Every structure is written in C-alpha cells, then in structure tokens.
Amino acid sequence: MILTIKTDQPEAELGLYQGNKKESYLKWQAGRNLSLDIHEKIDGLFKKQSIGLSDLKGVVLYKGPGSFTGLRIGASVANAIAYELDIPLAGANGKDWIKTGIELLKKEPARRIAKLEYGAAPKTTKPKK
C-alpha cells in the first residue's frame, strides 16, 4: 500500500493506493489545524482499509508549489513515516503527481528524499531589534 500526502492548500488530501489503484481517499478543510489533525486522519484512513503502518510500502508527497507551512508539515509527516518504516519516499508535483510519484517509487525503491518546491521565497517575520 502507498500513502499519498498533499498539504499545499487549506484543503488537505490523503490517499491509499495499491499499485496505481486508489483504495481510499480523503479531503478535508485542514486550515490552521493541519498539524493537529493529519495524524488522526491518517489513522482513520488506515482503519477504514483495515491496515496498519506495517502494510505501507512507500509514501508519495506532493512537493509543491504551495503554502510554506502546509508543505513543511506534510513533508515532516512523510519523512517521519518513511524513515521509521524504512520505506521509500518520493516527491512529485503537477496534475498527475500521484501517478508520477508511484512511478518514481517503482523505478527507485531506495529513494528517501523529496525536495520541496515552494514556488516563491518564504515570507517570514523579521526579528525585532
């Protein structure tokens, strides 16, 4: 099973795929609660399919462009899952990001990194003097 994560917009998306076949997909208005809700949403998706983390064979992350904070949260979750389970992680973007990511996992099963593409420099608050 492959977990897909897309957190570039206020509406976040998670999916479970067996090969290229979508088994389960979830979209929700995460907004500012993304970091609080994403783990529960992943757990709910797994329970719906009656699977556990050990059933994952890879993770596909939407790598941007998009919200700096949203992309970082999604990447943190994807990296943690892939690292802990020692499974491949692929980043992809564009209209067919899921298909592209799954193909990358097949071609490079040792793949462990997804470089984010924000689309612009992050807007950070400058320190007060």
PLY file of the C-alpha trace (Angstrom):
ply
format ascii 1.0
element vertex 129
property float x
property float y
property float z
element edge 128
property int vertex1
property int vertex2
end_header
0.00 0.00 0.00
1.24 3.51 -0.78
0.28 6.59 1.25
-0.13 9.88 -0.63
0.02 13.25 1.15
-0.94 16.67 -0.28
-0.84 19.61 2.12
-0.16 22.62 -0.11
-3.62 24.22 0.34
-6.09 24.71 3.22
-7.87 21.59 1.90
-5.50 18.71 2.65
-5.61 15.33 0.91
-4.53 11.81 1.87
-4.82 8.64 -0.18
-4.06 4.96 -0.08
-3.09 3.22 -3.32
-2.41 -0.38 -4.20
-0.20 -0.02 -7.25
-1.96 2.65 -9.34
-5.40 1.74 -7.97
-6.97 4.15 -5.48
-8.21 2.23 -2.43
-9.24 5.17 -0.27
-9.00 8.97 -0.48
-9.80 11.75 1.97
-10.02 15.53 1.59
-10.75 17.85 4.50
-10.54 21.54 5.38
-7.41 21.45 7.49
-6.59 25.14 7.53
-4.59 26.04 10.64
-5.35 22.68 12.26
-3.32 20.61 9.78
-0.58 19.72 12.26
-3.20 18.71 14.84
-5.39 16.65 12.51
-3.14 14.95 9.96
-2.10 12.03 12.18
-5.70 11.28 13.18
-6.78 11.47 9.54
-4.04 9.02 8.50
-5.06 6.68 11.32
-8.72 6.90 10.22
-7.78 6.13 6.63
-5.83 3.06 7.76
-8.70 1.86 9.95
-11.13 2.27 7.04
-8.94 -0.07 4.96
-8.16 -2.36 7.93
-4.41 -1.89 7.51
-1.55 -0.78 9.73
1.68 1.11 9.21
3.48 -2.16 8.51
1.37 -2.54 5.34
2.89 0.60 3.79
5.42 0.06 1.01
6.04 3.72 0.16
4.98 7.35 0.57
4.29 9.89 -2.18
4.37 13.55 -1.18
3.06 16.49 -3.20
6.19 18.66 -3.19
4.70 21.99 -4.23
4.40 24.72 -5.07
2.11 25.84 -2.30
1.85 27.02 1.28
5.24 27.06 3.00
3.87 25.85 6.33
1.49 23.31 4.81
4.20 21.77 2.64
6.60 21.59 5.60
4.01 19.81 7.75
3.27 17.28 5.02
6.98 16.72 4.40
7.66 16.23 8.11
4.95 13.58 8.37
6.04 11.85 5.14
9.71 11.87 6.18
8.95 10.54 9.67
6.82 7.67 8.34
9.30 6.73 5.60
12.28 6.93 7.94
10.70 4.96 10.78
9.35 2.21 8.49
12.45 2.24 6.24
10.29 2.59 3.12
10.81 4.77 0.03
9.59 8.34 -0.22
9.07 10.22 -3.49
8.08 13.82 -4.10
6.16 14.84 -7.20
4.08 17.73 -8.47
1.83 18.67 -11.35
-1.60 17.38 -12.31
-0.53 13.70 -12.24
1.61 13.94 -9.09
0.30 10.68 -7.64
0.98 8.65 -10.78
4.40 10.28 -11.18
5.28 9.62 -7.54
4.23 5.97 -7.69
6.34 5.51 -10.84
9.33 7.07 -9.06
8.91 4.62 -6.18
8.91 1.71 -8.64
11.98 2.97 -10.52
13.96 3.95 -7.42
12.87 1.81 -4.45
15.77 3.16 -2.36
14.55 6.75 -2.84
14.43 8.55 0.53
14.12 12.29 -0.17
11.56 14.71 -1.52
12.84 18.25 -2.10
10.05 20.79 -1.67
9.28 23.48 -4.26
7.56 26.44 -2.62
7.11 28.50 -5.80
8.46 31.63 -4.07
10.67 32.62 -1.20
9.05 32.03 2.20
7.52 35.07 3.87
8.99 35.07 7.34
8.73 37.64 10.08
11.91 39.63 10.59
13.29 39.62 14.12
12.64 42.70 16.25
15.74 44.59 17.32
0 1
1 2
2 3
3 4
4 5
5 6
6 7
7 8
8 9
9 10
10 11
11 12
12 13
13 14
14 15
15 16
16 17
17 18
18 19
19 20
20 21
21 22
22 23
23 24
24 25
25 26
26 27
27 28
28 29
29 30
30 31
31 32
32 33
33 34
34 35
35 36
36 37
37 38
38 39
39 40
40 41
41 42
42 43
43 44
44 45
45 46
46 47
47 48
48 49
49 50
50 51
51 52
52 53
53 54
54 55
55 56
56 57
57 58
58 59
59 60
60 61
61 62
62 63
63 64
64 65
65 66
66 67
67 68
68 69
69 70
70 71
71 72
72 73
73 74
74 75
75 76
76 77
77 78
78 79
79 80
80 81
81 82
82 83
83 84
84 85
85 86
86 87
87 88
88 89
89 90
90 91
91 92
92 93
93 94
94 95
95 96
96 97
97 98
98 99
99 100
100 101
101 102
102 103
103 104
104 105
105 106
106 107
107 108
108 109
109 110
110 111
111 112
112 113
113 114
114 115
115 116
116 117
117 118
118 119
119 120
120 121
121 122
122 123
123 124
124 125
125 126
126 127
127 128
